Amino acid sequence: MKIDIDELSPVQRKVRVELPAETQRKVRVELPAETVAGEFSRAYKNLGQRVRVKGFRSGKIPRSVLQGIYGNEVKGEVRSHLVEESLEEIVKERGLQIVSRPEVETAEFNESGPFSFSAVFEVKPDFEVKDYLGMEVEKVKITITDAQVDEALRRLQEGHARLEPVEGREVVQKGDFVLLDFEGTIAGKPFSGGKGENYALEVGSGHALPQFEDAVAGLTLGERRTVAVNYPEDYPNKEIAGKAVDFSIVVREIKQKVLPTLDDEFAKDHGECATLDELKSRIRGRLEDELGHYQNEELKEKLVDRLIEAHSFTIPPSMVERQTRYLMERYQNQIAGQRDSGAGALPPMEEVKKNLEARATRQVHATLLVERIAQLERIEITDKDVQDRVDSLARAAGDRAKNLREIYSRAEARDDLRSQMVFDRTLGFLLERATIKEVDPPVSKVDEQAEKR
């Protein structure tokens, strides 16, 4: 254990700093009796101005009377103030970057004697970052194909399809869009969520269990039919998982999707282009922009990997724990809507937590490295930059704009946003100065990129 020598600070307190671990500090502090006495005098004076005691005027209550009534309360206040004030000054004097809540132990004391305490906390690691300019990373050469443009055009066409009633047919087929009523029972008894009216379903889409959709296909408009559906054991809704459910189903409407014709008129109506060829050209440009953005983000991740590989240091456990909690909260919010749906079984929570801890460790490692580079390169985000970003987020938030602005009115939220902006700007700085080597893609790489978009 490394120990700093004892010293007297400018305010005549005795300070001793121990290093139990690389990212941990234990501070032992002893304050002289005169400092303690002065703090008690201040506390009793302030108290005498605030409280009322029968038989005495405000501000004229003897200290001995206040001690008898409020002695323990004042002692606790003095203890807290001496600890907080001393720690704040010591941290500032020594340039310590605390990342955890201090664990404080205080010795017994009185109004006329010295006061001593110790505090244990974690700090950011001290390390040197080097060779971060001109890092070499590989970029896969990918071009947008005609097939990808056609697929994007097809999706645009699908997005403007109309649903029209089927004429001359009353039997449901796969690919139809139906409105139906259903009521499910288990052993003759209804269950929560088992009844629906005017439920919209694309038959064969896989949005419902295959057995249910297969039962709907072949139904006649207005015909009521009862079908049995066996739910799998791992179905998220535990009330019906592993059970046979009888559904009484009746189809109210049958519609089919009608696609608009891909021609110059479509380009004018839905693409703000004069011709279909011009629309295809615009789609190609958008896909190239998306690909460029995706590849830049991928290159930044590679730069982060290179930095992490080249710089090994101890990461404060409290930072990893805090980031893991954040990731866990996000995960739980994401899966909240899946628990009662047919989205499939979720992985065990132990496995999820292990994966999130690994991700949190990498994120904290990267944050510490990029933060240090930002300091060295004097990369800063101004208050105006932060406000501009808040305004941009609010514009994109639509109906949630007011709520978003309320969130970022808090100093903590703005500090977090500023830190993220510094991180992003620093990675952009590193990417601009990186050596990018273009390489040919594997045979399946283009298809893989198309799937990701």
C-alpha positions in Angstrom: 0.0 0.0 0.0 1.4 3.3 -1.1 1.1 6.2 1.5 1.7 9.9 1.1 3.6 11.5 3.9 1.6 13.5 6.4 1.3 17.2 5.7 -0.5 20.2 6.9 -2.8 21.8 4.4 -3.1 25.6 4.0 -6.0 25.6 6.5 -3.8 23.7 9.1 -5.4 20.3 8.9 -3.4 17.2 9.0 -3.9 15.1 5.8 -2.7 11.6 5.1 -3.5 9.9 1.8 -3.2 6.1 1.3 -3.5 4.2 -2.0 -5.1 0.8 -1.1 -5.5 0.2 -4.9 -4.6 1.9 -8.2 -8.0 3.6 -8.5 -8.8 3.9 -4.8 -7.8 6.5 -2.2 -8.2 6.6 1.5 -7.9 10.0 3.1 -7.2 10.4 6.8 -7.9 13.9 8.1 -7.3 15.5 11.5 -8.7 19.0 12.1 -7.3 21.1 15.0 -9.5 22.0 18.1 -9.7 25.6 17.1 -11.3 24.7 13.7 -13.8 22.5 15.4 -14.6 25.1 18.1 -15.1 27.7 15.4 -17.5 25.5 13.5 -19.5 24.8 16.7 -19.7 28.6 17.4 -21.0 29.2 13.8 -23.6 26.5 14.1 -24.9 27.7 17.4 -25.1 31.3 16.2 -27.1 30.3 13.1 -29.3 28.1 15.2 -30.0 30.9 17.7 -31.3 33.1 14.9 -33.7 30.4 13.6 -35.3 28.8 16.7 -37.6 30.1 19.4 -37.2 29.2 23.0 -39.8 30.4 25.6 -38.4 33.1 27.9 -35.6 34.2 25.5 -35.5 36.7 22.7 -34.4 35.6 19.2 -30.7 35.7 18.9 -30.2 36.0 22.7 -30.7 32.4 23.7 -27.7 31.2 25.8 -25.5 28.6 24.1 -25.9 26.3 27.2 -29.7 26.3 26.6 -29.3 25.5 22.9 -26.8 22.7 23.8 -29.3 21.1 26.2 -32.1 21.1 23.5 -30.2 20.8 20.2 -26.8 19.4 21.2 -27.0 16.2 19.2 -28.5 17.8 16.2 -25.8 20.5 16.1 -23.0 17.9 16.6 -24.3 16.0 13.6 -24.5 19.2 11.5 -20.9 20.1 12.5 -19.7 16.6 11.7 -21.2 16.7 8.2 -20.0 20.2 7.4 -16.4 19.5 8.5 -16.3 16.3 6.4 -17.8 17.8 3.3 -15.9 21.0 3.4 -12.6 19.3 4.1 -13.0 16.6 1.4 -14.0 19.2 -1.2 -10.9 21.3 -0.5 -8.6 18.2 -0.4 -9.9 16.9 -3.7 -9.5 20.3 -5.3 -5.9 20.8 -3.9 -4.8 17.3 -5.1 -6.6 17.3 -8.4 -8.5 14.1 -7.5 -11.3 13.0 -9.9 -13.7 11.1 -7.6 -16.0 8.6 -9.3 -17.7 7.0 -6.3 -19.5 8.2 -3.2 -17.0 8.5 -0.3 -17.4 6.0 2.5 -16.7 8.1 5.6 -15.8 7.0 9.1 -15.6 9.6 11.9 -14.0 9.4 15.3 -15.8 10.5 18.4 -15.3 14.2 19.2 -16.5 17.1 21.4 -16.8 20.8 21.1 -13.4 21.7 22.5 -11.2 19.0 21.0 -9.8 18.0 17.5 -11.8 16.1 15.0 -10.6 13.3 12.7 -12.2 11.2 10.0 -11.3 8.9 7.1 -12.9 8.6 3.7 -12.4 5.9 1.0 -13.4 6.6 -2.6 -12.5 5.6 -6.1 -10.8 7.9 -8.6 -10.2 7.9 -12.3 -7.0 6.1 -13.2 -3.8 8.0 -14.1 -2.5 6.8 -17.4 -0.7 8.1 -20.5 -2.4 7.8 -23.9 -0.1 7.7 -26.9 0.1 7.0 -30.6 -3.5 7.9 -31.1 -3.0 10.1 -34.2 -2.7 8.3 -37.6 -4.0 5.0 -36.4 -4.5 2.6 -39.3 -8.0 1.0 -39.8 -9.4 -1.0 -42.7 -12.5 0.1 -44.7 -14.3 -2.4 -46.8 -15.0 -1.1 -50.4 -18.7 -1.4 -51.0 -20.9 0.2 -53.7 -24.6 0.4 -53.9 -26.0 -2.1 -56.4 -29.0 -1.8 -58.7 -30.6 -4.6 -56.8 -30.4 -2.6 -53.6 -31.9 0.5 -55.3 -34.7 -1.7 -56.6 -35.4 -3.2 -53.2 -35.6 0.3 -51.7 -38.0 1.3 -54.4 -40.1 -1.8 -53.7 -40.3 -0.8 -50.0 -41.4 2.7 -51.0 -44.0 1.1 -53.3 -45.2 -1.1 -50.4 -45.4 1.9 -48.2 -48.0 3.5 -50.5 -50.0 0.4 -51.1 -53.8 0.6 -50.6 -56.0 -2.0 -48.9 -59.2 -2.6 -50.9 -62.1 -4.9 -50.3 -61.8 -8.2 -52.2 -64.5 -8.6 -54.8 -66.0 -11.9 -56.1 -64.4 -14.0 -53.3 -65.5 -14.7 -49.7 -62.9 -17.2 -48.7 -59.7 -16.0 -46.9 -56.4 -16.7 -48.6 -52.8 -16.2 -47.4 -51.7 -12.7 -48.2 -55.2 -11.3 -47.4 -55.7 -8.6 -44.8 -58.7 -9.4 -42.6 -60.6 -7.9 -39.8 -61.9 -10.5 -37.4 -63.4 -11.1 -34.0 -62.1 -13.8 -31.7 -62.6 -15.2 -28.3 -60.3 -17.7 -26.6 -61.0 -20.1 -23.8 -58.9 -22.6 -21.9 -60.9 -25.7 -20.8 -64.0 -23.6 -21.4 -62.9 -20.6 -19.3 -61.9 -17.2 -20.8 -58.5 -15.7 -20.0 -57.0 -12.2 -19.9 -56.3 -10.8 -23.4 -58.1 -13.7 -25.1 -60.8 -11.6 -26.7 -60.6 -9.2 -29.6 -62.9 -7.3 -32.0 -62.0 -5.9 -35.4 -58.5 -7.4 -35.0 -56.4 -6.7 -38.1 -54.3 -9.5 -39.3 -52.2 -10.1 -42.5 -52.7 -13.8 -43.0 -49.4 -15.6 -43.4 -47.3 -12.7 -42.1 -46.1 -14.6 -39.0 -47.5 -11.9 -36.7 -49.6 -14.5 -35.0 -48.9 -18.2 -34.2 -48.8 -20.3 -37.5 -51.6 -22.5 -36.2 -53.9 -19.4 -35.7 -53.1 -18.0 -39.1 -53.5 -21.4 -40.8 -56.9 -21.6 -39.2 -58.0 -18.2 -40.5 -56.9 -19.1 -44.1 -59.9 -20.9 -45.6 -62.5 -19.2 -43.5 -65.6 -17.8 -45.2 -66.6 -14.2 -44.7 -69.1 -14.2 -41.8 -68.6 -17.8 -40.9 -67.8 -18.6 -37.3 -65.3 -21.5 -36.6 -63.7 -22.8 -33.5 -60.1 -23.9 -33.8 -57.6 -25.3 -31.2 -54.2 -23.6 -30.9 -51.4 -25.2 -28.9 -49.1 -22.6 -27.4 -45.4 -23.5 -26.8 -44.0 -24.0 -23.4 -41.7 -21.0 -23.7 -44.4 -18.6 -24.8 -43.9 -15.3 -22.9 -47.5 -15.1 -21.6 -47.3 -17.7 -18.8 -51.1 -17.9 -18.5 -51.3 -19.7 -21.8 -47.8 -21.1 -22.3 -47.9 -24.8 -22.9 -51.7 -24.9 -23.1 -54.3 -25.6 -25.7 -56.6 -22.7 -26.4 -59.9 -22.9 -28.2 -60.6 -19.8 -30.4 -64.0 -18.9 -31.7 -63.2 -16.8 -34.9 -65.4 -14.9 -37.3 -64.1 -12.9 -40.3 -65.8 -9.5 -40.7 -63.8 -8.1 -43.7 -61.4 -9.4 -46.3 -59.1 -6.9 -48.0 -56.1 -7.2 -50.4 -53.1 -5.1 -50.9 -53.0 -3.1 -54.2 -49.6 -1.7 -55.1 -49.3 1.5 -57.1 -47.7 1.3 -60.6 -44.0 2.2 -60.6 -43.9 4.9 -63.3 -43.1 8.7 -63.7 -46.5 9.5 -62.0 -45.4 7.5 -58.9 -42.1 9.4 -58.9 -44.0 12.7 -59.0 -46.5 11.8 -56.3 -44.3 10.0 -53.8 -40.7 11.0 -54.6 -41.0 14.7 -55.7 -39.1 13.7 -58.8 -40.0 14.4 -62.5 -39.2 10.8 -63.6 -38.8 7.3 -62.2 -35.1 7.4 -63.2 -34.6 10.6 -61.2 -36.3 8.9 -58.2 -34.0 5.9 -58.5 -31.0 8.3 -58.7 -32.2 10.0 -55.5 -32.7 6.7 -53.7 -29.2 5.6 -54.7 -27.8 8.9 -53.3 -29.7 8.3 -50.0 -28.4 4.7 -49.8 -24.8 5.9 -50.4 -25.2 8.5 -47.6 -26.5 5.8 -45.3 -23.7 3.5 -46.2 -21.1 6.3 -45.7 -22.6 7.0 -42.2 -22.6 3.3 -41.3 -19.0 2.9 -42.5 -17.9 5.9 -40.5 -19.5 4.6 -37.4 -17.9 1.2 -38.0 -14.5 2.9 -38.5 -14.9 4.8 -35.2 -15.6 1.5 -33.4 -12.4 0.1 -34.9 -10.5 3.1 -33.6 -11.9 2.5 -30.2 -10.8 -1.1 -30.4 -7.3 -0.1 -31.3 -7.2 2.4 -28.4 -8.4 -0.2 -25.9 -5.9 -2.8 -27.2 -3.0 -0.4 -26.9 -3.9 1.0 -23.4 -4.3 -1.3 -20.4 -5.1 0.2 -17.0 -7.3 -0.5 -14.0 -10.9 0.6 -14.5 -12.8 1.8 -11.4 -15.4 -0.9 -10.5 -17.9 1.7 -9.5 -17.9 3.2 -13.0 -18.5 -0.2 -14.5 -21.3 -0.9 -12.0 -23.0 2.4 -12.7 -22.8 1.8 -16.5 -24.1 -1.8 -16.1 -27.1 -0.5 -14.1 -27.8 2.0 -16.9 -27.6 -0.7 -19.6 -29.8 -3.1 -17.5 -32.5 -0.4 -17.1 -32.5 0.2 -20.8 -32.7 -3.5 -21.5 -35.6 -4.0 -19.1 -37.5 -1.0 -20.7 -36.9 -2.6 -24.1 -38.3 -6.0 -23.2 -41.2 -4.7 -21.1 -43.5 -4.8 -24.1 -42.4 -8.3 -25.1 -43.3 -10.2 -22.0 -47.0 -10.7 -23.0 -46.3 -11.0 -26.8 -45.2 -13.8 -29.0 -41.7 -12.4 -29.4 -40.1 -15.7 -28.2 -38.3 -16.7 -25.0 -35.9 -14.2 -23.4 -32.4 -15.2 -22.4 -31.7 -15.9 -18.7 -31.1 -12.8 -16.7 -27.7 -14.1 -15.5 -26.5 -14.3 -19.1 -27.9 -10.9 -19.9 -26.2 -9.3 -16.9 -22.8 -10.9 -17.8 -23.0 -9.6 -21.4 -24.0 -6.1 -20.2 -21.1 -6.1 -17.7 -18.7 -6.8 -20.5 -20.2 -4.1 -22.7 -20.2 -1.6 -19.8 -16.5 -2.4 -19.1 -15.6 -1.7 -22.7 -17.7 1.5 -22.8 -16.0 2.9 -19.6 -12.6 1.9 -20.9 -13.3 3.8 -24.1 -14.8 6.8 -22.4 -11.7 7.3 -20.1 -9.4 7.0 -23.1 -11.3 9.4 -25.4 -11.8 11.8 -22.5 -8.1 12.0 -22.0 -7.4 12.6 -25.7 -10.0 15.4 -25.7 -8.2 17.0 -22.8 -4.8 16.7 -24.6 -6.2 18.1 -27.8 -8.4 20.7 -26.1 -11.6 19.5 -27.7 -14.5 21.3 -26.0 -18.2 21.6 -26.3 -19.6 25.1 -25.5 -22.9 25.9 -23.8 -24.2 27.0 -27.2 -23.2 23.7 -28.7 -25.2 21.9 -26.0 -28.3 24.1 -26.5 -28.1 23.7 -30.3 -28.2 19.9 -29.8 -31.1 20.1 -27.4 -33.0 22.3 -29.9 -32.3 19.7 -32.7 -33.4 16.8 -30.5 -36.6 18.7 -29.5 -37.4 19.4 -33.2 -37.1 15.7 -33.9 -39.1 14.7 -30.8 -42.4 16.0 -32.1 -45.1 15.7 -29.4 -42.4 14.8 -26.8 -40.5 18.1 -27.3 -41.7 19.7 -24.1 -40.8 16.7 -22.0 -37.4 16.4 -23.6 -36.6 20.1 -22.9 -37.7 19.6 -19.3 -35.2 16.7 -19.0 -32.3 18.8 -20.4 -33.2 21.7 -18.2 -31.4 19.7 -15.5 -27.7 20.3 -15.1 -26.9 16.6 -14.8 -28.7 15.7 -18.0 -26.9 18.6 -19.9 -23.5 17.4 -18.4 -24.2 13.9 -19.7 -25.1 15.3 -23.1 -22.0 17.4 -23.2 -19.8 14.4 -22.4 -21.4 12.4 -25.2 -20.9 15.3 -27.6 -17.2 15.5 -26.5 -16.9 11.8 -27.1 -18.4 12.0 -30.6 -16.4 15.0 -31.6 -13.1 13.5 -30.4 -13.8 10.3 -32.3 -14.5 12.4 -35.4 -11.2 14.2 -34.8 -9.4 10.8 -34.6 -11.1 9.5 -37.8 -10.1 12.6 -39.8 -6.5 11.9 -38.8 -6.6 8.1 -39.2 -4.9 6.2 -42.0 -7.8 4.4 -43.8 -6.9 1.4 -45.9 -9.5 0.2 -48.3 -9.9 -3.5 -48.8 -12.0 -5.7 -51.0 -15.1 -7.2 -49.4 -15.7 -10.9 -48.9 -18.1 -12.4 -51.4 -21.1 -12.0 -49.2 -20.2 -8.5 -47.7 -22.4 -6.5 -50.0 -25.5 -8.6 -49.2 -24.7 -8.3 -45.5 -24.6 -4.5 -45.6 -27.9 -4.5 -47.5 -29.5 -6.6 -44.8 -28.3 -4.2 -42.1 -29.9 -1.3 -43.8 
